[in-house]
Amino acid sequence: MESRRRRVPCVVPLSRSDDGTEANDAVRHHHDGLRRYLRYLGARPDRVDDLAQEVFAKALAAPFEWRSEGETAAWLRTIARNTFVSSARRRDVFVASDRLDELVVAWETHCGEDDGDGLLIALRECLQRLGERHRQALAWRYGEQCPVPVVAQRLGVGIAGAESLLVRLRRALRRCIEGRRGA
């Protein structure tokens, strides 16, 4: 029987330089992707920066073994997920763990080691292919967080028409993004 050796990570802090420049570079490099990931998990916009700061504080205090950009991003996402859940529990906010697991699997499936930049680029390209009216409807609904009845009123259509349009637009964007990402 082959003995299983437990892998003991090399204890190398995220900041390997005395002046902290590598830590600053790592924070700068991963900050936007980490914020996107926290929003994706369901963090409120007004909490994202605080949570990201907490993630980096934990990461800088933890043992770290440098492997690759992708693995570093995955490690930071794990800390982010745990920080998000802990924060929600402290505020007595329920987080469905099965839903969170589904989100994590979906992120890994669609982004892999990417920090979301590839999806964001594909989304921007796909949005540019839409007509102005469709882009405006999406901006009202998802950018300004307008309720569907408000979007309907602004478009001059019924609520059912606005809902149908938004569903079709989401499907079209999903197909376009998947096509660009080769999914």
Summary of the structure (lengths in Angstrom):
residues: 183
radius of gyration: 20.1
end to end distance: 41.0
largest distance: 72.3
contacts: 464
relative contact order: 0.09
helix: 72%
strand: 0%
